[in-house]
Amino acid sequence: MEFFVWLLVNLRQSNFAANAPTDWSILFGSMLWLIWKQRNRVVFDHLNVGHASLVEANRRLVQECSMTRSYHARLSRVPRSMNLGRVTWQLPTAGWCKLNSDGARCQLDGRVACGGVIRDGPRTLG
């Protein structure tokens, strides 16, 4: 089997075995990515992390992907309200402050900007 075909077959295959606890394409793809990152660390940073840490990193990454997919599946079953109504700023509860912040990045030259305001009710603090 040609390398590119082998790669696509493994990245598209959801189950390696009938009783596999993890989606094979996620396990396979994340391990390839981690191996590539490790290769770059060796070549460019002269750092070598053992294979055991790659296996553990892959286990954690696959677990995160599985949790995210599960969360997304639960969210997709939640009924969505079609009319959210008008959302406006409201004073914080007495004794509390609210922080409103925003940021932006220009894709052309990479400049960034951010700002924010902290308010405790009707007075602006900063």
Secondary structure, DSSP 8 states (H G I E B T S, - for coil): --HHHHHHHHHH-S-SSTT-SS-HHHHHHHHHHHHHHHHHIIIII-----HHHHHHHHHHHHHHHHHHHHHHHHHHTS---S-----------TT--EEEEEEEE-TTT--EEEEEEEEETTEE--
